[in-house]
Amino acid sequence: MNDKPLDEESILKVLNGYKSKDLKYEDGHILGSMCTSTHPLAKKVYMDFLDSNLGDPGLFEGTSTIENMVVQEIASFLSLDKGFGNIVTGGTEANLMAIRSAKNIAKKEKGIEKGEIIVPKSAHFSFKKAADMLEVKLVEADLNKEYRVDIESVKKNINKNTIAIVGIAGTTELGVIDPIEELSQIAVENNIYFHVDAAFGGFSIPFLKEIGYELPNFDFSNEGVSSITIDPHKMGIAPIPAGCIIYREKKFLDIIAIDSPYLTSKSQSTIVGTRLGAPVAATWAVMQEMGKEGYMELANNCLVNANFLYDALKKENFKPIIKPELNIVAFYHEKIDTNRLAELLKEDGWMVSISNYPKAIRIVLMPHIRHTHLVAFLRDLRKIKAS
Ligand code: PLP
């Protein structure tokens, strides 16, 4: 550390030097991320709420009210009149909270000590973290030909220690939606907690359905759904860190509450203690400015781009894994090794990611990706194919 204070100009100069090495969403080269450019209004609001700490809500009653407003607004488009939950750091924390609730409720109501959770093989790795931290056994259910969870495999894996079933509404690698209605039925029949991870799909599926796309029912309209993860900082275009967990019943939040004696609130259910109100206020602001119509247009544009890419790749003899259900396209080429293809694309400046199951180049068509970026990307793919 420097002995003497540095002047602001020198500090900012150093920081800008580092920042200039970062990629920018606007350049359209970040093709494998589920985050995107921050909405301009969100940036302004974020700065205004930078001092607020929702870990001590009695000091920040206004911001705490905003958190509740965001939770209720999100619950409303997930078919729930009154939701219980929090704006958290992201999908990981939300999933961790859900599994904690499932574990604690199963212990209280059924006396289960060594719980097991059944997740699709396609589940995000946050469930591995949750299983490890909470010491529950992670059981992976197989996928069917469409890369959705296989219902028979889920049924087969249920036993007396099963504390939760998880379904995904927009898988991380392919963007597919699991058969939530059927999973919900299984959960009801077996009296098991059912969590839906809609971290990615939650801010687009309801709006695409509203436009007329035929997509499955993934939300609380299914009576077995106990909780939903939905991330404003993905397709909600809110700034990081903004995840959200919504519970159907208050008891799921209460069962993970820990006394917080020295703070203004009696207890805390989130994993994180001191937590920023800025992304909460910014999420609310973005949601107001977007409105239903804004999110409908956004989700539709992203899906139109995904379908354009899908069709173009097929014409170029690349093999898309599935027709996009949401805005993710994964593909490979029979004659080019996928890792090598990712490297060659990187040399041309394209930052793609690689899916594991199946192995493929994975492109997430986030709002910062424009048609012109895709045209340039396809031009470079064609060049690589010809070389
Ligand atoms: N769930 C799904 C389906 C995801 O795709 C992701 C991240 O990509 C997560 C959870 C974890 O979200 P975060 O990285 O915000 O913690």
Residues whose N, C-alpha, C, O or C-beta is under 5 A from the ligand:
A	BS01	PLP	M34 T89 G90 G91 T92 E93 H124 S126 G170 T171 T172 D197 A199 F200
